[in-house]
């Protein structure tokens, strides 16, 4: 009987540990600079009426809350919206910069117990690296080939050239 009580107690404790699959999201996301990302945070039925939030920080217990569903749901370039019928809340981050890269958490507030949550890693990359072209093109011997070179508007009046060799 004592082992049953211990099992129930441990089950309750571990049901409140972040990452126990009561809250689920993407593991990693890659976004271009100045871009936007909408992250779905799925949760179990028992959390439908709970407050949801989005926080930033590598460690769950000390992450910094950015937006919550019980306060204004838009701060700066971050917003949150809950859809309890579908058991998912969405966080949208806009106008992302490289320094926004890091660990973020979908959180559900559990009154009187440890909150539940799931983390994801966000990486923001440079939006465009100046000039780009195809990395591989095939052509028949003796025939002509057209290779597109796309460039940013800021290079509109610069001289363009083609050369052979390796970078």
C-alpha positions, 0 to 999 in steps of 0.5 A, spaced: 500 500 500 505 504 501 508 503 494 502 505 491 502 512 495 509 513 493 507 511 486 501 516 486 505 522 489 511 521 484 506 521 478 503 527 481 510 530 482 512 528 475 506 530 471 508 538 473 515 537 470 516 541 464 517 537 458 512 531 460 508 532 454 502 536 457 505 542 453 508 541 446 511 545 441 516 545 435 523 543 437 527 548 433 525 554 428 530 558 423 527 565 421 530 570 417 532 577 420 526 582 419 522 576 418 516 573 423 515 567 426 508 564 429 509 558 434 504 553 436 503 551 443 499 545 444 496 543 451 492 538 454 485 538 455 486 540 463 489 546 461 483 550 457 482 555 462 489 556 465 493 562 463 498 561 458 505 565 457 511 566 452 518 567 456 525 567 454 531 564 457 535 558 457 533 555 464 525 554 465 525 557 472 528 563 471 525 565 464 523 572 462 515 572 461 514 576 454 506 576 453 501 572 457 493 571 455 491 574 462 494 581 460 495 585 454 496 580 449 501 584 444 507 587 447 512 590 442 513 585 436 510 579 440 503 577 441 499 571 444 492 568 442 489 562 445 484 557 442 481 553 447 477 549 443 483 547 439 487 546 445 493 551 442 495 558 443 500 561 438 505 566 439 507 571 433 514 574 433 515 580 428 521 584 426 526 579 428 533 580 429 539 576 430 540 577 437 533 574 438 536 568 437 535 563 443 531 559 448 524 560 448 518 557 452 511 555 451 508 556 459 501 554 462 500 557 469 498 552 474 496 555 480 499 552 487 504 548 483 509 548 478 507 551 471 508 546 465 511 548 459 515 546 453 522 549 450 524 551 443 530 554 440 529 560 435 535 562 430 535 568 426 539 568 420 541 574 416 536 576 411 540 576 405 547 575 403 548 580 398 548 576 391 546 569 390 545 564 384 544 557 383 549 552 386 548 547 381 546 548 373 547 543 368 548 544 360 549 540 354 556 541 351 556 546 346 550 549 348 548 556 351 546 556 359 543 562 363 545 563 370 541 568 374 544 572 379 540 575 384 542 581 388 539 586 393 536 593 391 542 597 394 547 594 388 542 596 383 547 601 380 554 597 381 558 594 376 556 586 375 561 581 373 562 574 372 568 570 373 571 563 374 574 560 380 573 558 387 571 563 393 
